[in-house]
């Protein structure tokens, strides 16, 4: 399957999943209430913190699958590694479920700020969450195999089906049984079981066939990838702390209803990262395989072209969200309370996520080469700066303080740290990467966004607000595409190909 088809399939899936997830949120808030939706946000945050138990093994199995396809790992060694990881994942998943299940009442009584919901109802909801989180976490192993094997078209389609069941079909279920957190999370548990069964079957179809007896039962195969996986684990744990500390702190500071609004702001702004995710999912195994085949020039070509693609998409998305926050929220919800509570925080997180999307690229290069030392160091520095900044700003200024910290720290990291990493990995690359692959694309798009903001077109009509957002976003996107050499070359090749030249 070509890289372009993998990226395209990922994008169709991610855009669909993101859109239905976002579109359905006002419906959840309307029927469940902001406080109950706060529990949904708390669920997402718990799931992210649970990923600390991953120990770097999910990206490791993805990388080893790509290496197996390139002929760098034998079928028997690969199956032994998969079996060892399978045992480890199941064990940790069960342990995590039991722990979260038992501590649920304490979390509700001593951490969350409830209003209308009872302690018993919230505790039971968190206990159901525990089962959902454990199952979805185990899914990561199967997704790693499927992604590393570059079966991304199938994975994209399956993810879209599961998302449809998760986000849309929950409504008729709640209409019949009641719009309560218990019904919502019970349904999510059922879908999680369906999801893991499908991923299990597909991942085993990807695995090479070997005699079961020859594989044995041992955790020793993990030793061969332990250094890489532990480095990934540590950097991943830092990443979780960096991206989830604000949510953790604010979940104990804000009333659950206000926490629901904060979660909404972060979720919408998080769309910037979601829509760039398919690119990383597609290029990371491809870059790892090319590196294993000693095709370094091809690695850098994919690296730079993908940077331009992310600059177009993430840049246009973050600028549009920042410029059109209020008309977007008004068109989407028609609720002035939601607009006032969500828009200021959403703007700050959207800009910060735009910086984060492009500053993640040096990690992809280090991942392909199997050496994450600099990524480890960079994330450690980021943690030491971000966590205190988030803690103090959130404590004194709430969600707005967290937003400013998120934006400023990510901008600083992009300007200074990425330069240092490139100077060590690929001397001479950084100037071209920053100016040609990012700056030349994002700055003109930002100028168009500022011009749109200066015109200041507003409307009380939700339909006209939609039009304002689409026209503004379209102008920003077209500007970014026009200034990208990779995008222009791709368009030119398509035109030449159609003409048969």
Order of alpha helices (4+ residues) and beta strands (2+ residues): alpha-alpha-alpha-alpha-alpha-alpha-alpha-alpha-alpha-alpha-alpha-alpha-alpha-alpha-alpha-alpha-alpha-alpha-alpha-alpha-alpha-alpha
